[in-house]
Amino acid sequence: MPKKRTAGGRPELKPVNVGAGAIDIGSKMRMAAVNTACTDVPVRSFGTFTQDLHELADW
């Protein structure tokens, strides 16, 4: 059976771990993303100071 293709011609990606999140670590901000079923705002940015990192952990 051939793999399902998206509109861009690439194979459709299947979720591996729906409970996983992602963090992009930059020098001025952190971008975090979680499953859209977990929260109303699935992507947020955070600063780099200690308080910002505590907010990220709480989120």
PDB file of N, CA, C and O in Angstrom, chain B, residues numbered from 101:
ATOM      1  N   MET B 101       0.846  -1.176   0.000  1.00  0.00           N
ATOM      2  CA  MET B 101       0.000   0.000   0.000  1.00  0.00           C
ATOM      3  C   MET B 101       0.894   1.242   0.000  1.00  0.00           C
ATOM      4  O   MET B 101       1.750   1.377   0.874  1.00  0.00           O
ATOM      5  N   PRO B 102       0.714   2.146  -0.955  1.00  0.00           N
ATOM      6  CA  PRO B 102       1.540   3.361  -0.998  1.00  0.00           C
ATOM      7  C   PRO B 102       1.224   4.277   0.173  1.00  0.00           C
ATOM      8  O   PRO B 102       0.109   4.289   0.696  1.00  0.00           O
ATOM      9  N   LYS B 103       2.243   5.051   0.575  1.00  0.00           N
ATOM     10  CA  LYS B 103       2.060   5.998   1.671  1.00  0.00           C
ATOM     11  C   LYS B 103       1.175   7.151   1.238  1.00  0.00           C
ATOM     12  O   LYS B 103       1.226   7.593   0.090  1.00  0.00           O
ATOM     13  N   LYS B 104       0.367   7.629   2.163  1.00  0.00           N
ATOM     14  CA  LYS B 104      -0.500   8.775   1.921  1.00  0.00           C
ATOM     15  C   LYS B 104       0.365  10.020   1.733  1.00  0.00           C
ATOM     16  O   LYS B 104       1.331  10.216   2.471  1.00  0.00           O
ATOM     17  N   ARG B 105       0.035  10.848   0.768  1.00  0.00           N
ATOM     18  CA  ARG B 105       0.809  12.053   0.474  1.00  0.00           C
ATOM     19  C   ARG B 105       0.022  13.302   0.832  1.00  0.00           C
ATOM     20  O   ARG B 105      -1.203  13.335   0.723  1.00  0.00           O
ATOM     21  N   THR B 106       0.748  14.330   1.263  1.00  0.00           N
ATOM     22  CA  THR B 106       0.126  15.623   1.556  1.00  0.00           C
ATOM     23  C   THR B 106       0.061  16.439   0.274  1.00  0.00           C
ATOM     24  O   THR B 106       0.520  15.991  -0.777  1.00  0.00           O
ATOM     25  N   ALA B 107      -0.516  17.649   0.362  1.00  0.00           N
ATOM     26  CA  ALA B 107      -0.634  18.511  -0.809  1.00  0.00           C
ATOM     27  C   ALA B 107       0.736  18.885  -1.376  1.00  0.00           C
ATOM     28  O   ALA B 107       0.855  19.128  -2.577  1.00  0.00           O
ATOM     29  N   GLY B 108       1.765  18.935  -0.537  1.00  0.00           N
ATOM     30  CA  GLY B 108       3.098  19.294  -0.998  1.00  0.00           C
ATOM     31  C   GLY B 108       3.867  18.122  -1.598  1.00  0.00           C
ATOM     32  O   GLY B 108       5.015  18.282  -2.012  1.00  0.00           O
ATOM     33  N   GLY B 109       3.241  16.941  -1.648  1.00  0.00           N
ATOM     34  CA  GLY B 109       3.891  15.779  -2.234  1.00  0.00           C
ATOM     35  C   GLY B 109       4.757  14.993  -1.256  1.00  0.00           C
ATOM     36  O   GLY B 109       5.363  13.991  -1.637  1.00  0.00           O
ATOM     37  N   ARG B 110       4.822  15.427  -0.019  1.00  0.00           N
ATOM     38  CA  ARG B 110       5.613  14.724   0.989  1.00  0.00           C
ATOM     39  C   ARG B 110       4.732  13.705   1.708  1.00  0.00           C
ATOM     40  O   ARG B 110       3.515  13.881   1.773  1.00  0.00           O
ATOM     41  N   PRO B 111       5.323  12.649   2.245  1.00  0.00           N
ATOM     42  CA  PRO B 111       4.517  11.680   2.992  1.00  0.00           C
ATOM     43  C   PRO B 111       3.892  12.326   4.225  1.00  0.00           C
ATOM     44  O   PRO B 111       4.498  13.191   4.858  1.00  0.00           O
ATOM     45  N   GLU B 112       2.681  11.902   4.558  1.00  0.00           N
ATOM     46  CA  GLU B 112       2.001  12.405   5.750  1.00  0.00           C
ATOM     47  C   GLU B 112       2.751  11.910   6.989  1.00  0.00           C
ATOM     48  O   GLU B 112       3.119  10.738   7.070  1.00  0.00           O
ATOM     49  N   LEU B 113       2.973  12.807   7.952  1.00  0.00           N
ATOM     50  CA  LEU B 113       3.662  12.438   9.179  1.00  0.00           C
ATOM     51  C   LEU B 113       2.651  11.970  10.218  1.00  0.00           C
ATOM     52  O   LEU B 113       1.599  12.584  10.397  1.00  0.00           O
ATOM     53  N   LYS B 114       2.979  10.884  10.897  1.00  0.00           N
ATOM     54  CA  LYS B 114       2.122  10.348  11.953  1.00  0.00           C
ATOM     55  C   LYS B 114       2.688  10.764  13.307  1.00  0.00           C
ATOM     56  O   LYS B 114       3.907  10.771  13.479  1.00  0.00           O
ATOM     57  N   PRO B 115       1.835  11.113  14.275  1.00  0.00           N
ATOM     58  CA  PRO B 115       2.336  11.434  15.618  1.00  0.00           C
ATOM     59  C   PRO B 115       3.024  10.223  16.238  1.00  0.00           C
ATOM     60  O   PRO B 115       2.532   9.099  16.137  1.00  0.00           O
ATOM     61  N   VAL B 116       4.156  10.460  16.874  1.00  0.00           N
ATOM     62  CA  VAL B 116       4.888   9.398  17.550  1.00  0.00           C
ATOM     63  C   VAL B 116       4.557   9.409  19.033  1.00  0.00           C
ATOM     64  O   VAL B 116       4.263   8.366  19.617  1.00  0.00           O
ATOM     65  N   ASN B 117       4.604  10.588  19.644  1.00  0.00           N
ATOM     66  CA  ASN B 117       4.310  10.738  21.060  1.00  0.00           C
ATOM     67  C   ASN B 117       3.471  11.996  21.226  1.00  0.00           C
ATOM     68  O   ASN B 117       4.008  13.103  21.228  1.00  0.00           O
ATOM     69  N   VAL B 118       2.162  11.836  21.363  1.00  0.00           N
ATOM     70  CA  VAL B 118       1.273  13.007  21.427  1.00  0.00           C
ATOM     71  C   VAL B 118       1.462  13.812  22.702  1.00  0.00           C
ATOM     72  O   VAL B 118       0.993  14.948  22.775  1.00  0.00           O
ATOM     73  N   GLY B 119       2.135  13.262  23.712  1.00  0.00           N
ATOM     74  CA  GLY B 119       2.385  13.986  24.943  1.00  0.00           C
ATOM     75  C   GLY B 119       3.669  14.790  24.925  1.00  0.00           C
ATOM     76  O   GLY B 119       3.983  15.474  25.899  1.00  0.00           O
ATOM     77  N   ALA B 120       4.417  14.720  23.835  1.00  0.00           N
ATOM     78  CA  ALA B 120       5.702  15.419  23.744  1.00  0.00           C
ATOM     79  C   ALA B 120       5.491  16.884  23.378  1.00  0.00           C
ATOM     80  O   ALA B 120       4.471  17.255  22.798  1.00  0.00           O
ATOM     81  N   GLY B 121       6.459  17.693  23.724  1.00  0.00           N
ATOM     82  CA  GLY B 121       6.461  19.098  23.360  1.00  0.00           C
ATOM     83  C   GLY B 121       7.779  19.431  22.683  1.00  0.00           C
ATOM     84  O   GLY B 121       8.652  18.572  22.561  1.00  0.00           O
ATOM     85  N   ALA B 122       7.925  20.661  22.246  1.00  0.00           N
ATOM     86  CA  ALA B 122       9.162  21.091  21.590  1.00  0.00           C
ATOM     87  C   ALA B 122       9.566  22.452  22.125  1.00  0.00           C
ATOM     88  O   ALA B 122       8.715  23.295  22.408  1.00  0.00           O
ATOM     89  N   ILE B 123      10.865  22.663  22.262  1.00  0.00           N
ATOM     90  CA  ILE B 123      11.383  23.958  22.698  1.00  0.00           C
ATOM     91  C   ILE B 123      12.513  24.359  21.767  1.00  0.00           C
ATOM     92  O   ILE B 123      13.443  23.587  21.535  1.00  0.00           O
ATOM     93  N   ASP B 124      12.426  25.583  21.228  1.00  0.00           N
ATOM     94  CA  ASP B 124      13.489  26.161  20.418  1.00  0.00           C
ATOM     95  C   ASP B 124      14.202  27.167  21.311  1.00  0.00           C
ATOM     96  O   ASP B 124      13.606  28.150  21.752  1.00  0.00           O
ATOM     97  N   ILE B 125      15.466  26.917  21.571  1.00  0.00           N
ATOM     98  CA  ILE B 125      16.220  27.747  22.505  1.00  0.00           C
ATOM     99  C   ILE B 125      17.069  28.750  21.743  1.00  0.00           C
ATOM    100  O   ILE B 125      17.989  28.375  21.016  1.00  0.00           O
ATOM    101  N   GLY B 126      16.753  30.026  21.916  1.00  0.00           N
ATOM    102  CA  GLY B 126      17.523  31.095  21.304  1.00  0.00           C
ATOM    103  C   GLY B 126      18.196  31.940  22.383  1.00  0.00           C
ATOM    104  O   GLY B 126      17.984  31.709  23.573  1.00  0.00           O
ATOM    105  N   SER B 127      18.992  32.901  21.980  1.00  0.00           N
ATOM    106  CA  SER B 127      19.708  33.722  22.956  1.00  0.00           C
ATOM    107  C   SER B 127      18.809  34.772  23.615  1.00  0.00           C
ATOM    108  O   SER B 127      19.116  35.241  24.711  1.00  0.00           O
ATOM    109  N   LYS B 128      17.699  35.149  22.960  1.00  0.00           N
ATOM    110  CA  LYS B 128      16.822  36.177  23.507  1.00  0.00           C
ATOM    111  C   LYS B 128      15.448  35.663  23.901  1.00  0.00           C
ATOM    112  O   LYS B 128      14.733  36.337  24.641  1.00  0.00           O
ATOM    113  N   MET B 129      15.059  34.478  23.422  1.00  0.00           N
ATOM    114  CA  MET B 129      13.761  33.930  23.790  1.00  0.00           C
ATOM    115  C   MET B 129      13.734  32.427  23.567  1.00  0.00           C
ATOM    116  O   MET B 129      14.544  31.872  22.825  1.00  0.00           O
ATOM    117  N   ARG B 130      12.781  31.786  24.230  1.00  0.00           N
ATOM    118  CA  ARG B 130      12.499  30.369  24.066  1.00  0.00           C
ATOM    119  C   ARG B 130      11.116  30.257  23.452  1.00  0.00           C
ATOM    120  O   ARG B 130      10.183  30.918  23.908  1.00  0.00           O
ATOM    121  N   MET B 131      10.969  29.430  22.426  1.00  0.00           N
ATOM    122  CA  MET B 131       9.664  29.148  21.835  1.00  0.00           C
ATOM    123  C   MET B 131       9.304  27.724  22.221  1.00  0.00           C
ATOM    124  O   MET B 131      10.104  26.806  22.046  1.00  0.00           O
ATOM    125  N   ALA B 132       8.102  27.543  22.746  1.00  0.00           N
ATOM    126  CA  ALA B 132       7.664  26.222  23.166  1.00  0.00           C
ATOM    127  C   ALA B 132       6.356  25.882  22.468  1.00  0.00           C
ATOM    128  O   ALA B 132       5.510  26.750  22.253  1.00  0.00           O
ATOM    129  N   ALA B 133       6.200  24.612  22.117  1.00  0.00           N
ATOM    130  CA  ALA B 133       4.991  24.143  21.449  1.00  0.00           C
ATOM    131  C   ALA B 133       4.557  22.815  22.060  1.00  0.00           C
ATOM    132  O   ALA B 133       5.385  21.959  22.373  1.00  0.00           O
ATOM    133  N   VAL B 134       3.247  22.658  22.224  1.00  0.00           N
ATOM    134  CA  VAL B 134       2.670  21.425  22.749  1.00  0.00           C
ATOM    135  C   VAL B 134       1.500  21.009  21.866  1.00  0.00           C
ATOM    136  O   VAL B 134       1.108  21.739  20.956  1.00  0.00           O
ATOM    137  N   ASN B 135       0.956  19.853  22.135  1.00  0.00           N
ATOM    138  CA  ASN B 135      -0.192  19.345  21.401  1.00  0.00           C
ATOM    139  C   ASN B 135      -1.358  20.326  21.532  1.00  0.00           C
ATOM    140  O   ASN B 135      -1.610  20.845  22.620  1.00  0.00           O
ATOM    141  N   THR B 136      -2.062  20.580  20.446  1.00  0.00           N
ATOM    142  CA  THR B 136      -3.181  21.527  20.457  1.00  0.00           C
ATOM    143  C   THR B 136      -4.318  21.067  21.358  1.00  0.00           C
ATOM    144  O   THR B 136      -5.143  21.888  21.761  1.00  0.00           O
ATOM    145  N   ALA B 137      -4.388  19.784  21.684  1.00  0.00           N
ATOM    146  CA  ALA B 137      -5.430  19.283  22.580  1.00  0.00           C
ATOM    147  C   ALA B 137      -5.126  19.616  24.044  1.00  0.00           C
ATOM    148  O   ALA B 137      -6.002  19.481  24.899  1.00  0.00           O
ATOM    149  N   CYS B 138      -3.908  20.045  24.341  1.00  0.00           N
ATOM    150  CA  CYS B 138      -3.495  20.304  25.728  1.00  0.00           C
ATOM    151  C   CYS B 138      -3.852  21.693  26.228  1.00  0.00           C
ATOM    152  O   CYS B 138      -4.016  21.885  27.433  1.00  0.00           O
ATOM    153  N   THR B 139      -3.974  22.656  25.344  1.00  0.00           N
ATOM    154  CA  THR B 139      -4.162  24.044  25.762  1.00  0.00           C
ATOM    155  C   THR B 139      -4.778  24.864  24.634  1.00  0.00           C
ATOM    156  O   THR B 139      -4.758  24.456  23.472  1.00  0.00           O
ATOM    157  N   ASP B 140      -5.325  26.021  24.989  1.00  0.00           N
ATOM    158  CA  ASP B 140      -5.892  26.926  23.977  1.00  0.00           C
ATOM    159  C   ASP B 140      -4.801  27.612  23.162  1.00  0.00           C
ATOM    160  O   ASP B 140      -5.026  27.990  22.013  1.00  0.00           O
ATOM    161  N   VAL B 141      -3.619  27.775  23.756  1.00  0.00           N
ATOM    162  CA  VAL B 141      -2.497  28.435  23.089  1.00  0.00           C
ATOM    163  C   VAL B 141      -1.348  27.422  22.994  1.00  0.00           C
ATOM    164  O   VAL B 141      -0.552  27.314  23.926  1.00  0.00           O
ATOM    165  N   PRO B 142      -1.250  26.679  21.882  1.00  0.00           N
ATOM    166  CA  PRO B 142      -0.258  25.603  21.798  1.00  0.00           C
ATOM    167  C   PRO B 142       1.178  26.061  21.544  1.00  0.00           C
ATOM    168  O   PRO B 142       2.105  25.266  21.699  1.00  0.00           O
ATOM    169  N   VAL B 143       1.382  27.312  21.161  1.00  0.00           N
ATOM    170  CA  VAL B 143       2.735  27.828  20.935  1.00  0.00           C
ATOM    171  C   VAL B 143       2.883  29.137  21.705  1.00  0.00           C
ATOM    172  O   VAL B 143       2.069  30.051  21.565  1.00  0.00           O
ATOM    173  N   ARG B 144       3.939  29.212  22.522  1.00  0.00           N
ATOM    174  CA  ARG B 144       4.183  30.429  23.310  1.00  0.00           C
ATOM    175  C   ARG B 144       5.662  30.755  23.287  1.00  0.00           C
ATOM    176  O   ARG B 144       6.508  29.887  23.075  1.00  0.00           O
ATOM    177  N   SER B 145       5.956  32.033  23.510  1.00  0.00           N
ATOM    178  CA  SER B 145       7.347  32.458  23.639  1.00  0.00           C
ATOM    179  C   SER B 145       7.593  32.872  25.081  1.00  0.00           C
ATOM    180  O   SER B 145       6.699  33.368  25.766  1.00  0.00           O
ATOM    181  N   PHE B 146       8.830  32.657  25.528  1.00  0.00           N
ATOM    182  CA  PHE B 146       9.236  32.979  26.883  1.00  0.00           C
ATOM    183  C   PHE B 146      10.587  33.665  26.828  1.00  0.00           C
ATOM    184  O   PHE B 146      11.380  33.422  25.919  1.00  0.00           O
ATOM    185  N   GLY B 147      10.844  34.517  27.797  1.00  0.00           N
ATOM    186  CA  GLY B 147      12.142  35.171  27.887  1.00  0.00           C
ATOM    187  C   GLY B 147      13.208  34.208  28.392  1.00  0.00           C
ATOM    188  O   GLY B 147      12.973  33.003  28.486  1.00  0.00           O
ATOM    189  N   THR B 148      14.368  34.741  28.711  1.00  0.00           N
ATOM    190  CA  THR B 148      15.495  33.898  29.106  1.00  0.00           C
ATOM    191  C   THR B 148      15.906  34.059  30.564  1.00  0.00           C
ATOM    192  O   THR B 148      16.840  33.400  31.020  1.00  0.00           O
ATOM    193  N   PHE B 149      15.224  34.922  31.293  1.00  0.00           N
ATOM    194  CA  PHE B 149      15.571  35.107  32.696  1.00  0.00           C
ATOM    195  C   PHE B 149      14.935  34.014  33.549  1.00  0.00           C
ATOM    196  O   PHE B 149      14.038  33.306  33.093  1.00  0.00           O
ATOM    197  N   THR B 150      15.399  33.881  34.774  1.00  0.00           N
ATOM    198  CA  THR B 150      14.943  32.813  35.663  1.00  0.00           C
ATOM    199  C   THR B 150      13.430  32.791  35.795  1.00  0.00           C
ATOM    200  O   THR B 150      12.822  31.726  35.687  1.00  0.00           O
ATOM    201  N   GLN B 151      12.812  33.931  36.024  1.00  0.00           N
ATOM    202  CA  GLN B 151      11.357  33.986  36.170  1.00  0.00           C
ATOM    203  C   GLN B 151      10.659  33.490  34.906  1.00  0.00           C
ATOM    204  O   GLN B 151       9.649  32.792  34.992  1.00  0.00           O
ATOM    205  N   ASP B 152      11.188  33.844  33.732  1.00  0.00           N
ATOM    206  CA  ASP B 152      10.615  33.382  32.467  1.00  0.00           C
ATOM    207  C   ASP B 152      10.675  31.862  32.363  1.00  0.00           C
ATOM    208  O   ASP B 152       9.727  31.228  31.899  1.00  0.00           O
ATOM    209  N   LEU B 153      11.785  31.283  32.792  1.00  0.00           N
ATOM    210  CA  LEU B 153      11.942  29.832  32.729  1.00  0.00           C
ATOM    211  C   LEU B 153      11.002  29.138  33.709  1.00  0.00           C
ATOM    212  O   LEU B 153      10.518  28.041  33.432  1.00  0.00           O
ATOM    213  N   HIS B 154      10.738  29.775  34.864  1.00  0.00           N
ATOM    214  CA  HIS B 154       9.757  29.223  35.801  1.00  0.00           C
ATOM    215  C   HIS B 154       8.357  29.255  35.175  1.00  0.00           C
ATOM    216  O   HIS B 154       7.581  28.315  35.346  1.00  0.00           O
ATOM    217  N   GLU B 155       8.036  30.327  34.455  1.00  0.00           N
ATOM    218  CA  GLU B 155       6.743  30.419  33.775  1.00  0.00           C
ATOM    219  C   GLU B 155       6.605  29.325  32.709  1.00  0.00           C
ATOM    220  O   GLU B 155       5.541  28.725  32.557  1.00  0.00           O
ATOM    221  N   LEU B 156       7.686  29.077  31.979  1.00  0.00           N
ATOM    222  CA  LEU B 156       7.696  28.007  30.984  1.00  0.00           C
ATOM    223  C   LEU B 156       7.436  26.660  31.649  1.00  0.00           C
ATOM    224  O   LEU B 156       6.623  25.873  31.164  1.00  0.00           O
ATOM    225  N   ALA B 157       8.118  26.396  32.749  1.00  0.00           N
ATOM    226  CA  ALA B 157       7.942  25.126  33.464  1.00  0.00           C
ATOM    227  C   ALA B 157       6.507  24.981  33.976  1.00  0.00           C
ATOM    228  O   ALA B 157       5.939  23.890  33.916  1.00  0.00           O
ATOM    229  N   ASP B 158       5.920  26.061  34.475  1.00  0.00           N
ATOM    230  CA  ASP B 158       4.543  26.007  34.975  1.00  0.00           C
ATOM    231  C   ASP B 158       3.549  25.783  33.850  1.00  0.00           C
ATOM    232  O   ASP B 158       2.542  25.100  34.036  1.00  0.00           O
ATOM    233  N   TRP B 159       3.825  26.352  32.686  1.00  0.00           N
ATOM    234  CA  TRP B 159       2.929  26.213  31.535  1.00  0.00           C
ATOM    235  C   TRP B 159       2.929  24.788  31.084  1.00  0.00           C
ATOM    236  O   TRP B 159       2.240  24.443  30.125  1.00  0.00           O
TER     237      TRP B 159
END
